[in-house]
């Protein structure tokens, strides 16, 4: 029978070796963490933090989840309002923002005396407004104005055949969680542009009456696989060739990067989709 007791001196020596080993491992772990932090940069120079992005596509029971999930505290890029804003900045000052009833969640129908209704694959748009200067805190009580084309690629108030309409335009206040939600339809892809929704941010619904008060202008983009599915449905036939002729790399707005503007979509063409996007502004 062998004894395992080698005496106090042996035990103290063994304990000292263990302590040194643990100290060395702790130092290596600390250096590893520093290395990871050093690799976490990138993004827009105006961003107040880094962005972690994961792109996923999941299909379950006919429902598809697709897009880019961003954990970020980054200012969303400033973009052009384009030629059809309806915010008073062009078209002889014509403004949907000045019309009674513009503050609404369902923007599929015209309002203020107009009666047209935009048909298409149902789409809910949930925009979460956060403050990049305040640890990404939700911004409640602000206002978001969105507008986009119909399934034929026409903009109300501007395009031939719908100049008397004002559908697919609306303003919503952000709730206590910083979310503004809209019920609309999936927009077409017209020649020369990737499918998109225009966004203007205002301090409140009371200031969302003229483009001169806006805090941010940007655009929301859609995952390509979802666009392909939508444009295969009835009413979107004109979008097919347009979509096949354009890409994010050749789009004149999204070609410099689309990560912070690419919405995450859930749903399907039968039941409709829900688009979610975090909109970061510095206030």
Buried (B, 14 or more C-beta within 10 A) or exposed (E): EEEEEEEEEEEEEEEEEEEEEEEEEEEEEEEEEEEEEEEEEEBBEEBBBBBEEEEEEEEEEEEBBBBBBBEBBBBBBEBEBBEBBBBBBBBEEBBBBBBEEBBBBEBBBBBEEBEBEBEBBBBBBBBBBBBBBEEBBBBEEBBBBBBBBBBBBBBBBBBEEBBEBBBBBBBBBBBEEBBBBBBBBBBBBBEEBBBBBBBBBBBEBEBBBBBEBBBBBBBBBBBBEBBEBBBEBEBBEBBBEBBEEBEBEEBEBBEEEBBBBBBBBBBBBEEBBBBBBBBBBBB
